[in-house]
Amino acid sequence: MGLMLLAEVSHKTQFAIAATFIFGLAAIGLPFAISRLRSGRPLVEPTQHRFVPWDGAIALIAMMIFALIARFFTIALVPIFYFATNPELPPPSPDISVEKLINDPAWLTALFQAQSFTNIAVITIVMILLQFTTRPSWFDFGLDFQDFGRKLKLGLLAFTVIFPPVILLNGLLNYFWRESEHPIIVGYRASRDETLFVWSAIAAVVVAPLVEEFIFRGVLQGWLERLFAERRRRSIIETDDSLDGVQPALEGPASMLPIFFSSLMFAVVHPPGPDWISIFFLALGLGYLYRQTHSLWPGIIVHTLLNAWSMAALYFLPDA
């Protein structure tokens, strides 16, 4: 009950609570980042790893599966979930506008139910596809539990570094450009529907981090890293064929290209508007974590905590 009272305090108090949390995290992450950079060390020590076994064709098919199932099939499933959970409600009018649908909590709840279901289907289908075509291990997937404690600590520390600048950038964009039009924010603020909040939280905090990190960092960025490394290996062999068989590490600007392209794709699949920019910079941080560790767990932890913050702020500080 005490937390619920946060929604009743003044806007200035809500802002102060949010700012205290953000700058408290920055007080942990910023000194760490500065000390690492001043000493000439990377923010995250690189881990030796092999490149993923899948090629561009498989990565492209996986992205198409994600686009078709997670986007188009979701829309087809919404009426099924809508009628299954609300048999007493009349169906929406065929000519109803998107704006009115977003303000219908029952329809929006069905959307997030369908989205959670299809996202789980996506990661299952893509894993089966990769297993039958390339026989990857859990390490290749980036989901092995070896040394998980260290990965958990790294994810928590990375959150203190990545979260404050991303959330501040998002706040500035919302203030000076225009407010976010994400369906979760628009729909919940309009309805305050508890069922809608629960299902949108499941979709955003539980399902999305795992599926999106797997698809964009593991499958897409993992293949892009292999692609650019193979190109560099060919150029090395052309210079000195005695180095044939060497697996070169990406260095300099080339090491950022896989992160850049996967981050751009990640931003584009989200709702347009100011969120695109902050999501792109978030993805750069997540991509860097994956490149240095070849593990999805640190990025999943950061992604989960950031989405959890957004949902908690929406619920407890709706006007902040």
VEXMARVEX-319216 format. One record per residue (C-alpha): residue in three letters; x, y, z. Coordinates in nm, 2 decimals. Each point is the difference from the previous one (the first is absolute). Layout:
# residues N
+-----+--------+--------+--------+
:  aa :     xx :     yy :     zz :
+-----+--------+--------+--------+
: ALA :      X :      Y :      Z :
...
+-----+--------+--------+--------+
# end
This chain:
# residues 320
+-----+--------+--------+--------+
:  aa :     xx :     yy :     zz :
+-----+--------+--------+--------+
: MET :   0.00 :   0.00 :   0.00 :
: GLY :   0.29 :   0.24 :   0.07 :
: LEU :   0.13 :  -0.03 :  -0.35 :
: MET :  -0.35 :   0.07 :  -0.14 :
: LEU :   0.01 :   0.34 :   0.18 :
: LEU :   0.28 :   0.10 :  -0.23 :
: ALA :  -0.26 :   0.06 :  -0.27 :
: GLU :  -0.17 :   0.25 :   0.22 :
: VAL :   0.29 :   0.23 :   0.08 :
: SER :   0.08 :   0.32 :  -0.19 :
: HIS :   0.16 :   0.00 :  -0.34 :
: LYS :   0.31 :   0.16 :   0.15 :
: THR :   0.03 :  -0.28 :   0.26 :
: GLN :  -0.04 :  -0.26 :  -0.27 :
: PHE :   0.27 :   0.16 :  -0.20 :
: ALA :   0.23 :   0.02 :   0.30 :
: ILE :  -0.04 :  -0.37 :   0.07 :
: ALA :   0.07 :  -0.09 :  -0.36 :
: ALA :   0.30 :   0.23 :  -0.01 :
: THR :   0.15 :  -0.13 :   0.32 :
: PHE :  -0.02 :  -0.36 :  -0.13 :
: ILE :   0.16 :   0.09 :  -0.33 :
: PHE :   0.28 :   0.21 :   0.14 :
: GLY :   0.06 :  -0.25 :   0.28 :
: LEU :   0.07 :  -0.26 :  -0.27 :
: ALA :   0.22 :   0.25 :  -0.19 :
: ALA :   0.20 :   0.05 :   0.31 :
: ILE :   0.09 :  -0.37 :  -0.01 :
: GLY :   0.05 :  -0.04 :  -0.38 :
: LEU :   0.16 :   0.32 :  -0.10 :
: PRO :   0.31 :  -0.02 :   0.23 :
: PHE :   0.05 :  -0.36 :  -0.11 :
: ALA :  -0.02 :   0.09 :  -0.37 :
: ILE :   0.23 :   0.30 :   0.04 :
: SER :   0.26 :  -0.20 :   0.19 :
: ARG :   0.01 :  -0.27 :  -0.26 :
: LEU :   0.03 :   0.24 :  -0.29 :
: ARG :   0.27 :   0.21 :   0.17 :
: SER :   0.21 :  -0.31 :   0.06 :
: GLY :  -0.03 :  -0.09 :  -0.36 :
: ARG :  -0.20 :  -0.32 :   0.07 :
: PRO :  -0.32 :  -0.10 :  -0.18 :
: LEU :  -0.32 :   0.04 :   0.20 :
: VAL :  -0.05 :  -0.37 :  -0.02 :
: GLU :   0.30 :  -0.24 :  -0.04 :
: PRO :  -0.04 :  -0.21 :  -0.32 :
: THR :  -0.06 :  -0.37 :   0.03 :
: GLN :   0.16 :  -0.24 :  -0.24 :
: HIS :  -0.27 :  -0.18 :  -0.21 :
: ARG :  -0.07 :  -0.15 :  -0.33 :
: PHE :  -0.23 :   0.16 :  -0.25 :
: VAL :  -0.36 :  -0.13 :  -0.04 :
: PRO :  -0.04 :  -0.29 :  -0.25 :
: TRP :  -0.29 :   0.14 :  -0.20 :
: ASP :   0.04 :   0.19 :  -0.32 :
: GLY :  -0.18 :   0.30 :  -0.15 :
: ALA :  -0.27 :  -0.21 :  -0.17 :
: ILE :  -0.10 :  -0.15 :   0.34 :
: ALA :   0.02 :   0.34 :   0.17 :
: LEU :  -0.22 :   0.15 :  -0.27 :
: ILE :  -0.26 :  -0.28 :   0.04 :
: ALA :   0.00 :   0.05 :   0.37 :
: MET :  -0.07 :   0.37 :  -0.04 :
: MET :  -0.28 :  -0.07 :  -0.24 :
: ILE :  -0.15 :  -0.25 :   0.24 :
: PHE :   0.01 :   0.27 :   0.27 :
: ALA :  -0.15 :   0.26 :  -0.23 :
: LEU :  -0.28 :  -0.22 :  -0.13 :
: ILE :  -0.10 :  -0.18 :   0.32 :
: ALA :   0.07 :   0.27 :   0.26 :
: ARG :  -0.16 :   0.27 :  -0.21 :
: PHE :  -0.26 :  -0.13 :  -0.24 :
: PHE :  -0.11 :  -0.32 :   0.18 :
: THR :  -0.04 :   0.20 :   0.32 :
: ILE :  -0.27 :   0.21 :  -0.16 :
: ALA :  -0.18 :  -0.31 :  -0.12 :
: LEU :   0.00 :  -0.14 :   0.35 :
: VAL :  -0.13 :   0.31 :   0.18 :
: PRO :  -0.37 :  -0.07 :  -0.07 :
: ILE :   0.04 :  -0.36 :   0.12 :
: PHE :   0.14 :   0.11 :   0.34 :
: TYR :  -0.26 :   0.29 :   0.01 :
: PHE :  -0.30 :  -0.23 :  -0.04 :
: ALA :   0.15 :  -0.28 :   0.22 :
: THR :   0.05 :   0.23 :   0.30 :
: ASN :  -0.30 :   0.23 :  -0.06 :
: PRO :  -0.28 :  -0.21 :  -0.14 :
: GLU :  -0.26 :   0.24 :   0.14 :
: LEU :   0.14 :   0.30 :  -0.18 :
: PRO :  -0.11 :   0.10 :  -0.36 :
: PRO :   0.26 :  -0.02 :  -0.27 :
: PRO :   0.17 :   0.33 :  -0.10 :
: SER :  -0.15 :   0.17 :  -0.30 :
: PRO :   0.19 :  -0.09 :  -0.32 :
: ASP :   0.05 :   0.36 :  -0.08 :
: ILE :   0.12 :   0.10 :   0.35 :
: SER :   0.31 :   0.22 :   0.00 :
: VAL :   0.34 :  -0.11 :   0.14 :
: GLU :  -0.03 :   0.29 :   0.25 :
: LYS :  -0.32 :  -0.14 :   0.14 :
: LEU :   0.13 :  -0.36 :   0.01 :
: ILE :   0.30 :   0.12 :   0.20 :
: ASN :  -0.24 :   0.16 :   0.25 :
: ASP :  -0.20 :  -0.33 :   0.03 :
: PRO :   0.17 :  -0.18 :   0.29 :
: ALA :  -0.15 :  -0.34 :  -0.09 :
: TRP :   0.13 :   0.02 :  -0.36 :
: LEU :   0.34 :   0.12 :   0.11 :
: THR :   0.02 :  -0.27 :   0.26 :
: ALA :  -0.07 :  -0.26 :  -0.27 :
: LEU :   0.28 :   0.17 :  -0.21 :
: PHE :   0.26 :  -0.06 :   0.27 :
: GLN :  -0.12 :  -0.35 :   0.06 :
: ALA :   0.03 :  -0.08 :  -0.37 :
: GLN :   0.34 :   0.17 :  -0.01 :
: SER :   0.13 :  -0.20 :   0.29 :
: PHE :  -0.12 :  -0.32 :  -0.16 :
: THR :   0.15 :   0.07 :  -0.34 :
: ASN :   0.33 :   0.12 :   0.14 :
: ILE :   0.04 :  -0.33 :   0.19 :
: ALA :  -0.09 :  -0.18 :  -0.33 :
: VAL :   0.27 :   0.20 :  -0.18 :
: ILE :   0.29 :  -0.09 :   0.23 :
: THR :  -0.12 :  -0.37 :   0.00 :
: ILE :  -0.02 :  -0.02 :  -0.38 :
: VAL :   0.33 :   0.18 :  -0.06 :
: MET :   0.18 :  -0.22 :   0.25 :
: ILE :  -0.14 :  -0.31 :  -0.17 :
: LEU :   0.11 :   0.14 :  -0.34 :
: LEU :   0.35 :   0.07 :   0.12 :
: GLN :   0.02 :  -0.34 :   0.17 :
: PHE :  -0.09 :  -0.18 :  -0.32 :
: THR :   0.23 :   0.20 :  -0.23 :
: THR :   0.31 :   0.08 :   0.20 :
: ARG :  -0.01 :  -0.21 :   0.32 :
: PRO :   0.09 :   0.28 :   0.24 :
: SER :   0.07 :  -0.04 :   0.37 :
: TRP :  -0.15 :   0.22 :   0.28 :
: PHE :   0.33 :   0.19 :  -0.01 :
: ASP :  -0.06 :   0.08 :  -0.37 :
: PHE :  -0.35 :   0.12 :   0.09 :
: GLY :   0.16 :   0.22 :   0.27 :
: LEU :  -0.22 :  -0.16 :   0.26 :
: ASP :   0.23 :  -0.24 :   0.19 :
: PHE :   0.01 :   0.02 :   0.38 :
: GLN :   0.37 :  -0.04 :   0.04 :
: ASP :   0.13 :   0.27 :   0.24 :
: PHE :  -0.35 :   0.14 :   0.02 :
: GLY :   0.07 :   0.18 :   0.33 :
: ARG :   0.26 :   0.22 :  -0.17 :
: LYS :  -0.24 :   0.07 :  -0.29 :
: LEU :  -0.27 :   0.10 :   0.24 :
: LYS :   0.24 :   0.24 :   0.18 :
: LEU :   0.11 :   0.14 :  -0.33 :
: GLY :  -0.36 :   0.06 :  -0.11 :
: LEU :  -0.08 :   0.18 :   0.32 :
: LEU :   0.31 :   0.22 :  -0.03 :
: ALA :  -0.07 :   0.06 :  -0.37 :
: PHE :  -0.35 :   0.12 :   0.10 :
: THR :   0.15 :   0.27 :   0.21 :
: VAL :   0.21 :   0.12 :  -0.29 :
: ILE :  -0.26 :  -0.03 :  -0.28 :
: PHE :  -0.33 :   0.09 :   0.16 :
: PRO :   0.06 :   0.36 :   0.12 :
: PRO :   0.11 :   0.15 :  -0.33 :
: VAL :  -0.26 :  -0.19 :  -0.20 :
: ILE :  -0.29 :   0.09 :   0.23 :
: LEU :   0.11 :   0.36 :   0.02 :
: LEU :   0.03 :   0.02 :  -0.38 :
: ASN :  -0.35 :  -0.15 :  -0.03 :
: GLY :  -0.13 :   0.25 :   0.25 :
: LEU :   0.15 :   0.30 :  -0.19 :
: LEU :  -0.14 :  -0.13 :  -0.33 :
: ASN :  -0.35 :  -0.04 :   0.15 :
: TYR :   0.02 :   0.35 :   0.15 :
: PHE :   0.14 :   0.20 :  -0.29 :
: TRP :  -0.13 :  -0.20 :  -0.29 :
: ARG :  -0.32 :  -0.19 :   0.08 :
: GLU :  -0.11 :  -0.26 :   0.25 :
: SER :   0.04 :  -0.37 :  -0.06 :
: GLU :  -0.30 :  -0.16 :  -0.18 :
: HIS :   0.08 :  -0.36 :   0.10 :
: PRO :  -0.33 :  -0.19 :   0.03 :
: ILE :   0.09 :  -0.11 :   0.36 :
: ILE :   0.04 :   0.36 :   0.12 :
: VAL :  -0.30 :   0.14 :  -0.20 :
: GLY :  -0.23 :  -0.29 :   0.09 :
: TYR :   0.07 :  -0.03 :   0.37 :
: ARG :  -0.01 :   0.37 :   0.06 :
: ALA :  -0.34 :   0.02 :  -0.16 :
: SER :  -0.15 :  -0.30 :   0.17 :
: ARG :   0.19 :  -0.08 :   0.32 :
: ASP :  -0.11 :  -0.36 :  -0.06 :
: GLU :   0.18 :  -0.24 :   0.23 :
: THR :  -0.03 :  -0.30 :  -0.24 :
: LEU :   0.14 :   0.20 :  -0.28 :
: PHE :   0.30 :   0.10 :   0.22 :
: VAL :   0.07 :  -0.36 :   0.10 :
: TRP :   0.01 :  -0.13 :  -0.36 :
: SER :   0.19 :   0.30 :  -0.13 :
: ALA :   0.26 :  -0.05 :   0.28 :
: ILE :   0.03 :  -0.37 :  -0.09 :
: ALA :   0.06 :   0.09 :  -0.36 :
: ALA :   0.25 :   0.28 :   0.07 :
: VAL :   0.19 :  -0.14 :   0.31 :
: VAL :  -0.01 :  -0.37 :  -0.04 :
: VAL :  -0.04 :  -0.09 :  -0.37 :
: ALA :   0.15 :   0.28 :  -0.20 :
: PRO :   0.35 :   0.02 :   0.15 :
: LEU :   0.06 :  -0.37 :  -0.06 :
: VAL :  -0.14 :  -0.02 :  -0.35 :
: GLU :   0.14 :   0.34 :  -0.13 :
: GLU :   0.35 :  -0.06 :   0.15 :
: PHE :   0.00 :  -0.35 :  -0.16 :
: ILE :  -0.11 :   0.12 :  -0.34 :
: PHE :   0.18 :   0.33 :  -0.04 :
: ARG :   0.32 :  -0.06 :   0.20 :
: GLY :   0.04 :  -0.37 :  -0.01 :
: VAL :  -0.13 :  -0.09 :  -0.35 :
: LEU :   0.05 :   0.32 :  -0.20 :
: GLN :   0.30 :   0.17 :   0.17 :
: GLY :   0.17 :  -0.34 :   0.05 :
: TRP :  -0.02 :  -0.07 :  -0.37 :
: LEU :   0.12 :   0.36 :  -0.09 :
: GLU :   0.30 :  -0.05 :   0.22 :
: ARG :   0.08 :  -0.32 :  -0.18 :
: LEU :  -0.05 :   0.17 :  -0.34 :
: PHE :   0.24 :   0.29 :   0.07 :
: ALA :   0.25 :  -0.23 :   0.16 :
: GLU :   0.00 :  -0.23 :  -0.30 :
: ARG :   0.05 :   0.30 :  -0.23 :
: ARG :   0.30 :   0.11 :   0.21 :
: ARG :   0.14 :  -0.35 :   0.00 :
: ARG :  -0.01 :  -0.01 :  -0.38 :
: SER :   0.18 :   0.34 :  -0.02 :
: ILE :   0.27 :  -0.14 :   0.24 :
: ILE :   0.04 :  -0.31 :  -0.20 :
: GLU :   0.05 :   0.21 :  -0.32 :
: THR :   0.28 :   0.17 :   0.18 :
: ASP :   0.16 :  -0.30 :   0.16 :
: ASP :  -0.14 :  -0.35 :  -0.09 :
: SER :   0.19 :  -0.16 :   0.28 :
: LEU :  -0.27 :   0.15 :   0.24 :
: ASP :  -0.27 :  -0.22 :  -0.16 :
: GLY :  -0.22 :  -0.14 :   0.27 :
: VAL :   0.05 :   0.29 :   0.24 :
: GLN :  -0.32 :   0.13 :   0.16 :
: PRO :   0.06 :   0.37 :   0.02 :
: ALA :  -0.16 :   0.23 :   0.25 :
: LEU :  -0.18 :   0.30 :  -0.13 :
: GLU :   0.17 :   0.33 :   0.09 :
: GLY :  -0.05 :   0.37 :  -0.05 :
: PRO :  -0.31 :   0.13 :  -0.18 :
: ALA :  -0.08 :  -0.34 :  -0.16 :
: SER :  -0.07 :  -0.14 :   0.35 :
: MET :  -0.29 :   0.25 :   0.03 :
: LEU :  -0.17 :  -0.08 :  -0.33 :
: PRO :  -0.18 :  -0.31 :   0.12 :
: ILE :  -0.12 :   0.18 :   0.31 :
: PHE :  -0.11 :   0.30 :  -0.21 :
: PHE :  -0.20 :  -0.20 :  -0.25 :
: SER :  -0.17 :  -0.22 :   0.25 :
: SER :  -0.08 :   0.30 :   0.22 :
: LEU :  -0.15 :   0.18 :  -0.29 :
: MET :  -0.23 :  -0.30 :  -0.08 :
: PHE :  -0.09 :  -0.03 :   0.37 :
: ALA :  -0.11 :   0.37 :   0.01 :
: VAL :  -0.20 :  -0.02 :  -0.32 :
: VAL :  -0.23 :  -0.29 :   0.12 :
: HIS :  -0.11 :   0.21 :   0.29 :
: PRO :  -0.28 :   0.27 :  -0.02 :
: PRO :   0.11 :   0.31 :  -0.18 :
: GLY :   0.07 :   0.33 :   0.17 :
: PRO :   0.24 :   0.12 :   0.26 :
: ASP :   0.04 :  -0.36 :   0.14 :
: TRP :   0.20 :  -0.10 :  -0.31 :
: ILE :   0.30 :   0.22 :   0.09 :
: SER :   0.03 :  -0.11 :   0.36 :
: ILE :  -0.07 :  -0.36 :  -0.10 :
: PHE :   0.28 :   0.02 :  -0.25 :
: PHE :   0.25 :   0.12 :   0.26 :
: LEU :  -0.12 :  -0.27 :   0.24 :
: ALA :   0.06 :  -0.26 :  -0.27 :
: LEU :   0.36 :   0.13 :  -0.05 :
: GLY :   0.07 :  -0.08 :   0.36 :
: LEU :  -0.17 :  -0.34 :  -0.01 :
: GLY :   0.19 :  -0.08 :  -0.32 :
: TYR :   0.33 :   0.10 :   0.16 :
: LEU :  -0.08 :  -0.23 :   0.30 :
: TYR :  -0.07 :  -0.29 :  -0.24 :
: ARG :   0.32 :   0.06 :  -0.21 :
: GLN :   0.22 :   0.00 :   0.31 :
: THR :  -0.15 :  -0.30 :   0.17 :
: HIS :  -0.18 :  -0.20 :  -0.28 :
: SER :  -0.27 :  -0.05 :   0.27 :
: LEU :  -0.35 :   0.12 :  -0.02 :
: TRP :  -0.05 :   0.00 :   0.37 :
: PRO :   0.15 :   0.34 :   0.09 :
: GLY :  -0.20 :   0.16 :  -0.27 :
: ILE :  -0.32 :  -0.18 :   0.10 :
: ILE :   0.05 :   0.12 :   0.36 :
: VAL :   0.05 :   0.36 :  -0.11 :
: HIS :  -0.30 :  -0.02 :  -0.24 :
: THR :  -0.22 :  -0.15 :   0.27 :
: LEU :   0.09 :   0.25 :   0.26 :
: LEU :  -0.05 :   0.30 :  -0.23 :
: ASN :  -0.34 :  -0.13 :  -0.11 :
: ALA :  -0.09 :  -0.07 :   0.36 :
: TRP :   0.09 :   0.36 :   0.09 :
: SER :  -0.22 :   0.13 :  -0.28 :
: MET :  -0.30 :  -0.22 :   0.12 :
: ALA :   0.05 :   0.09 :   0.37 :
: ALA :   0.02 :   0.37 :  -0.09 :
: LEU :  -0.31 :  -0.03 :  -0.21 :
: TYR :  -0.19 :  -0.17 :   0.29 :
: PHE :   0.13 :   0.19 :   0.30 :
: LEU :   0.09 :   0.33 :  -0.15 :
: PRO :  -0.24 :   0.04 :  -0.29 :
: ASP :   0.06 :   0.38 :  -0.03 :
: ALA :   0.38 :  -0.01 :   0.04 :
+-----+--------+--------+--------+
# end
